Amino acid sequence: MLDIRTADRGDIRDVNLAAVIDTLRRHESVTRARIARETGLSSPTVSAMVTTLLEAGLVTTAGSGPATGGRRGDLYELKADARLVLALDLSSTPPRRALVDLRGDIVGGSAADLPKSALRSPQAFVRWVTRHAASLDGLVGIGVAVPGVTDPVTGTIEWAPSLGWRDVRLRDELQSAGDAVVVVDNDLNLASLGEHAFADERVSDLVMLGLRGGLGAGVILGGALHRGVHFAAGEIGYLPVMPGTRGTRDFGALEATLFDSLDESAAGEGRAGIVKLLSFACVAVAAVLDVAVIVLGEELLRHGEDLPRELHQRLAEVLPHPPAVVASKLGTDGTLRGAAAAVHAEVTHDIRRLLA
């Protein structure tokens, strides 16, 4: 999940701990010898790291491993629910929340709706999150997925049309009430992180398309989220559909035309227009970025289970190397799990937060 480089000396103890934790995440249970093989760390270093994690309550013993000609090694497993992330998806209908553990799984197996009162204003949202977070044990971070343009460096919501929120310094507001890591990012950015981290594709380059208040994309290139100079990479709704077609500052020409086609489809006039417009978007994305996979969000799949096949067929007609087009593996939980993955990445850079 994480690209972590390891070494054995100096002030890199935290990096080594992060590497061990990442190995534990990827296995139900694992021996110290296997951790050493997979991380490249020495056996004494791994033993010291495992002891530290045991003392912090992040790891438990899980019996003995298989015999391999010598003494059976002890098995260790990550106590995933010892540290939690409060993930919030403001782009879903209705907006949802979940607790996500260190493996990226939703605690209890399902998310819950946010109360309507929490979204009346940014101030109401901050008050609700602050109160809820204060009641949680083992909370290390808060991840917020926003349907709009965000500045992830400052944690500012620059403009979220569907919420009516503009220039909201959400991370500062939430961090002022506690010491948890706070991540604020675009919903499709986080959804694409979720697909990359937890789905089965295991590719380094993918694009996820979603229709949440508008048409957008999350872009993963070289295994990392690509944001763009203005943090607006993936705003494909602004693509011009044809000469003379114009959108507005809030809604681009492509997504405005797509919404018209969705209305026509709902009125029983077929879905050819939807397929044509999404094909146009997919061709543009694939031709420029040459990704391996285009992932369709669940809100797009509501307009036809055959949509991935239809879009791939269109791509194959015009591109020499068409990407695969697949349905989201994570469904509506992908954005929540991606928000948690973003928090986990931040915490990895300050591993002491996990040990506290």
C-alpha positions in Angstrom: 0.0 0.0 0.0 2.8 2.4 0.9 6.1 3.0 -0.8 8.5 2.9 2.2 12.2 2.8 2.0 14.0 1.2 5.0 17.4 1.3 6.7 18.9 0.3 10.0 20.6 3.3 11.6 20.2 6.8 12.9 16.9 8.6 13.1 15.1 6.3 10.7 13.4 4.2 13.4 10.0 5.7 12.5 10.5 4.7 8.9 11.3 1.2 9.9 8.3 1.0 12.2 6.1 2.2 9.3 7.5 -0.6 7.1 6.8 -3.2 9.7 3.2 -1.9 10.1 2.7 -2.0 6.4 3.8 -5.6 6.2 1.5 -6.5 9.1 -1.4 -4.8 7.2 -0.9 -7.0 4.2 -1.0 -10.3 6.1 -3.5 -11.8 8.5 -0.6 -13.0 10.6 3.2 -13.1 9.9 6.4 -14.2 11.5 9.3 -11.9 12.3 11.4 -13.8 9.7 8.9 -13.0 7.0 8.8 -9.3 8.0 12.5 -9.2 7.7 12.5 -10.7 4.2 9.8 -8.4 3.0 11.2 -5.2 4.4 14.9 -5.9 4.0 15.4 -5.1 7.7 17.8 -7.1 9.9 16.3 -9.7 12.3 17.4 -7.7 15.4 15.7 -4.5 14.0 12.5 -6.4 13.3 12.5 -7.9 16.8 12.9 -4.4 18.3 10.1 -3.0 16.1 7.7 -5.8 16.9 8.4 -5.4 20.6 7.7 -1.6 20.4 4.4 -2.4 18.6 3.4 -5.0 21.2 4.0 -2.6 24.0 1.9 0.0 22.2 -1.0 -2.4 21.8 -0.9 -2.4 18.0 0.2 -6.0 17.6 -0.8 -9.3 19.3 0.6 -12.8 19.1 -1.3 -15.3 17.1 0.3 -18.7 17.8 3.2 -20.3 15.9 4.0 -20.5 12.3 4.6 -23.6 10.2 7.7 -25.7 10.9 10.4 -25.1 8.3 13.1 -27.4 9.6 13.9 -25.3 12.7 12.1 -23.8 15.6 8.6 -22.6 14.8 8.5 -18.8 14.7 5.8 -16.8 16.6 3.0 -15.3 14.5 2.0 -11.7 14.9 -1.1 -9.9 13.7 -2.0 -6.3 13.5 -4.6 -5.2 16.1 -6.3 -3.1 13.4 -9.0 -1.6 15.5 -6.6 -0.3 18.1 -6.3 2.9 16.1 -9.2 4.4 14.1 -9.9 7.0 11.5 -13.2 9.0 11.4 -14.0 9.1 7.7 -16.7 11.5 6.3 -18.0 11.5 2.7 -19.9 14.8 2.0 -20.4 13.8 -1.6 -22.7 10.9 -1.1 -26.5 11.1 -0.9 -27.0 11.3 2.0 -23.6 12.2 3.3 -22.1 9.3 5.3 -19.6 8.6 8.0 -17.6 5.5 9.2 -14.9 4.4 11.5 -12.1 2.8 9.5 -9.4 0.6 11.1 -5.7 0.3 10.3 -6.3 -2.3 7.5 -8.8 0.0 5.8 -11.8 -1.9 6.8 -15.0 -0.2 8.0 -15.6 -1.1 11.7 -18.9 -2.9 12.0 -19.1 -3.5 8.3 -21.2 -0.6 7.3 -21.3 3.2 7.3 -23.9 5.5 8.8 -25.6 8.6 7.6 -24.6 12.0 8.8 -27.4 13.9 10.6 -28.9 16.6 8.4 -28.2 19.2 11.1 -24.5 18.6 10.7 -24.5 20.0 7.2 -26.5 23.2 7.7 -23.2 25.2 7.7 -19.5 24.7 8.0 -19.7 25.8 11.6 -22.4 23.2 12.3 -20.3 20.5 10.6 -17.2 21.4 12.7 -19.2 21.3 15.9 -20.7 17.9 15.1 -17.3 16.3 14.1 -15.6 17.8 17.1 -18.2 16.4 19.5 -18.2 13.0 17.8 -14.5 12.7 17.7 -14.1 13.5 21.4 -16.2 10.4 22.2 -13.9 8.0 20.2 -11.1 5.9 21.7 -8.0 5.3 19.6 -8.8 8.0 17.1 -5.7 9.1 15.1 -7.2 11.0 12.3 -10.2 12.5 10.5 -10.6 12.3 6.7 -13.1 14.5 4.9 -14.1 13.9 1.3 -15.6 17.1 -0.3 -17.5 17.4 -3.6 -15.5 20.3 -5.0 -12.1 21.9 -5.3 -9.9 21.7 -2.2 -6.4 22.8 -1.3 -5.0 19.7 0.5 -1.9 21.6 1.6 -4.0 24.0 3.8 -7.0 21.8 4.1 -9.2 24.5 2.6 -12.5 23.9 0.8 -12.1 26.5 -2.0 -15.5 25.9 -3.6 -18.0 23.1 -3.1 -21.1 24.1 -5.2 -23.4 21.3 -4.0 -22.8 22.3 -0.4 -22.7 26.0 -1.0 -19.4 26.3 0.9 -16.6 28.6 -0.2 -13.1 29.3 1.3 -13.7 27.2 4.4 -10.4 26.5 6.2 -11.8 23.2 7.5 -8.6 21.5 8.6 -7.7 24.5 10.8 -11.1 24.5 12.3 -11.0 20.7 13.1 -7.4 20.7 14.3 -8.1 23.5 16.8 -10.3 21.1 18.7 -7.8 18.2 19.1 -4.6 16.6 18.0 -5.9 14.1 15.4 -4.5 14.3 11.9 -7.0 16.0 9.6 -7.1 15.4 5.8 -9.5 17.4 3.6 -9.5 16.5 -0.1 -11.7 16.1 -3.2 -14.1 13.2 -3.0 -12.9 11.6 -6.3 -9.3 12.0 -5.3 -10.0 10.0 -2.2 -12.2 7.5 -4.0 -9.3 6.8 -6.5 -6.9 6.4 -3.5 -9.3 3.8 -2.1 -9.5 1.9 -5.3 -5.7 2.0 -5.6 -5.1 0.9 -2.0 -7.8 -1.6 -1.4 -9.3 -2.9 -4.7 -7.9 -5.8 -6.7 -6.5 -3.9 -9.7 -3.0 -3.4 -8.3 -2.0 -1.0 -11.1 0.1 2.1 -10.8 -1.9 4.2 -13.2 -5.7 4.5 -13.1 -8.4 7.1 -13.4 -11.7 6.9 -11.5 -14.8 8.6 -13.0 -17.6 9.7 -10.8 -20.8 11.7 -11.0 -21.3 13.5 -7.7 -22.8 16.9 -8.0 -20.8 17.1 -11.3 -18.6 14.9 -13.5 -15.1 14.5 -12.3 -12.1 12.1 -12.1 -9.5 11.1 -9.6 -6.1 10.4 -11.2 -3.4 8.0 -9.9 -0.1 8.2 -11.8 2.9 6.2 -10.9 1.2 5.0 -7.8 0.6 8.5 -6.5 -2.4 10.9 -6.6 -2.0 13.5 -9.3 -3.5 16.8 -8.1 -2.3 19.4 -10.6 -0.9 22.9 -10.1 -4.2 24.3 -8.9 -5.3 21.0 -7.2 -8.0 20.7 -9.9 -6.7 17.8 -11.9 -9.6 15.6 -13.0 -12.2 18.3 -13.5 -13.2 16.7 -16.8 -16.7 18.2 -16.6 -15.2 21.3 -18.2 -14.3 19.5 -21.4 -16.0 21.2 -24.4 -18.5 18.9 -26.0 -18.6 20.6 -29.4 -17.8 24.1 -30.8 -19.9 26.7 -29.2 -20.9 24.6 -26.2 -20.2 26.5 -23.0 -20.7 25.7 -19.4 -20.4 28.0 -16.4 -17.8 28.5 -13.7 -19.6 26.0 -11.5 -20.6 23.4 -14.1 -18.7 22.7 -17.3 -20.0 22.1 -20.8 -19.6 18.3 -20.7 -21.3 17.7 -17.3 -24.1 20.2 -18.2 -24.8 18.3 -21.4 -24.5 15.0 -19.5 -27.1 16.1 -17.0 -29.5 16.8 -19.9 -28.9 13.3 -21.3 -29.6 11.9 -17.8 -32.9 13.7 -17.7 -33.8 12.4 -21.2 -32.9 8.8 -20.1 -35.0 9.2 -17.0 -37.9 10.3 -19.3 -37.6 7.0 -21.3 -35.7 8.4 -24.2 -32.8 5.9 -24.0 -29.2 6.2 -22.8 -27.3 6.6 -26.1 -26.5 10.2 -25.2 -25.0 9.1 -21.8 -22.8 6.5 -23.4 -21.7 8.9 -26.1 -20.7 11.6 -23.6 -18.9 9.3 -21.2 -17.1 7.7 -24.2 -15.9 11.2 -25.1 -14.6 11.7 -21.6 -12.9 8.3 -21.4 -11.2 8.8 -24.8 -9.8 12.2 -23.7 -8.5 10.7 -20.4 -7.0 7.6 -22.0 -5.4 9.5 -24.9 -3.6 12.0 -22.6 -2.7 9.8 -19.6 -2.4 6.3 -21.1 -3.6 4.7 -17.9 -4.1 1.0 -17.4 -7.6 1.1 -15.9 -10.6 3.5 -15.9 -12.8 2.8 -12.9 -16.5 3.8 -12.9 -18.1 4.9 -9.7 -21.3 3.4 -8.5 -23.3 6.5 -9.3 -22.4 6.0 -13.0 -23.2 2.3 -12.9 -26.8 3.1 -11.9 -27.2 4.0 -15.6 -26.5 0.5 -16.9 -24.6 -2.5 -15.7 -23.2 -2.9 -19.3 -21.6 0.6 -19.1 -18.0 -0.7 -18.6 -18.3 -3.0 -21.6 -19.9 -0.4 -23.8 -17.3 2.2 -23.0 -14.4 -0.2 -23.5 -15.9 -1.1 -26.9 -16.0 2.6 -27.9 -12.4 3.1 -26.7 -11.2 0.1 -28.7 -12.7 1.6 -31.8 -10.6 4.7 -31.6 -7.5 4.1 -29.5 -4.5 1.8 -30.3 -4.1 0.9 -26.6 -7.4 1.2 -24.9 -7.5 0.8 -21.1 -9.6 -1.6 -19.2 -12.9 -0.1 -18.0 -14.2 -1.7 -14.8 -16.8 -1.1 -12.1 -15.7 0.1 -8.7 -14.8 -2.8 -6.5 -15.5 -0.8 -3.3 -18.8 0.8 -4.3 -20.1 3.5 -2.0 -17.5 2.7 0.7 -14.6 3.6 -1.6 -14.5 7.2 -0.7 -14.6 6.6 3.0 -11.8 4.0 2.8 -9.8 6.3 0.6 -10.1 9.1 3.2 -8.8 6.7 5.8 -5.9 5.7 3.4 -5.0 9.4 3.1 -4.9 9.7 6.9 -2.8 6.6 7.2 -0.3 8.0 4.8 -0.1 11.2 6.9 0.3 9.3 10.1 3.1 7.2 8.6 5.2 10.4 8.4 4.6 10.9 12.1 4.5 7.3 13.4 4.6 8.4 17.1 0.9 9.3 16.8 0.2 5.6 16.4 2.3 4.7 19.4 0.8 7.2 21.7 
